[in-house]
Amino acid sequence: MNMTDFFLAQLEREAGPTRRTVERVPEGRYDWVPHPKSMTFGYLAELVARMPGWIALAVNQDALDLNPPGGKPVMPKLLTGRDLAEAVDKAVAESRAALTATNDDHLLKTWRLLVGGKVVMEEPRHVVIADTFTHLAHHRGQLTVYLRLNSTPVPSIYGPSADEGKFA
């Protein structure tokens, strides 16, 4: 199996649980935080919803600057579960298309993350993509804790949850 097929299969496995998690984010809780050092509920939900799209960035761009000259582009806030679920669908579709159009040789090429023009990470694309899935699982897990703390049912992800005694 080549890397692109492996990553496409992983993307498909993670898409459903990610969508089910973000679509449950309750409206009107965007600024809620469980602790002063924590991300807001809304920001975390947006991060999880858009993160599958990082795969397309790693395939289609040679680098990403998190603080580019002239400032970051403003992303619209995603305020409803529906908006978040649509963002997941869009991100997954973009990454599916990018992985389908590339090859393993391209995934061996270097990708860079910059902040203010300074390289802070430099890895082969396939490492960046693998790390994206790990990063997604981490933040999606955080998001399920936020759901629980807001009395919102937690979906099954890799197995049953206390709210769903079955695989969804």
SULLINRA-V905320 format. One line per field, one symbol per residue. ss: DSSP state (H for helix, E for strand, L for the rest). psi: psi as a letter, one per 30 degrees, with the letter a starting at -180 (. if undefined). A space follows every 10 residues. Layout:
ss = ???
psi = ???
//
This chain:
ss = LLHHHHHHHH HHHHHHHHHH HHLLLLLLLL LLLLLLLLLL HHHHHHHHHH HLLHHHHHHH LLEEELLLLL LLLLLLLLLL HHHHHHHHHH HHHHHHHHHH HLLHHHHLLE EEEEELLEEE EEEEHHHHHH HHHHHHHHHH HHHHHHHHHL LLLLLLLLLL LLLLLLLL
psi = kleeeeeeee eeefeeeeee efffkklgge gkkfkfflll eeeeeeeeef efffeeeeef lflkjfilkf lkkkkkkjfl eeeeeeeeee eeeeeeeeee faleeefflk kkkljhfkkf kjlkeeeeee feeeeeeeee eeeeeeeefg hkkklkdflk lffjglk.
//
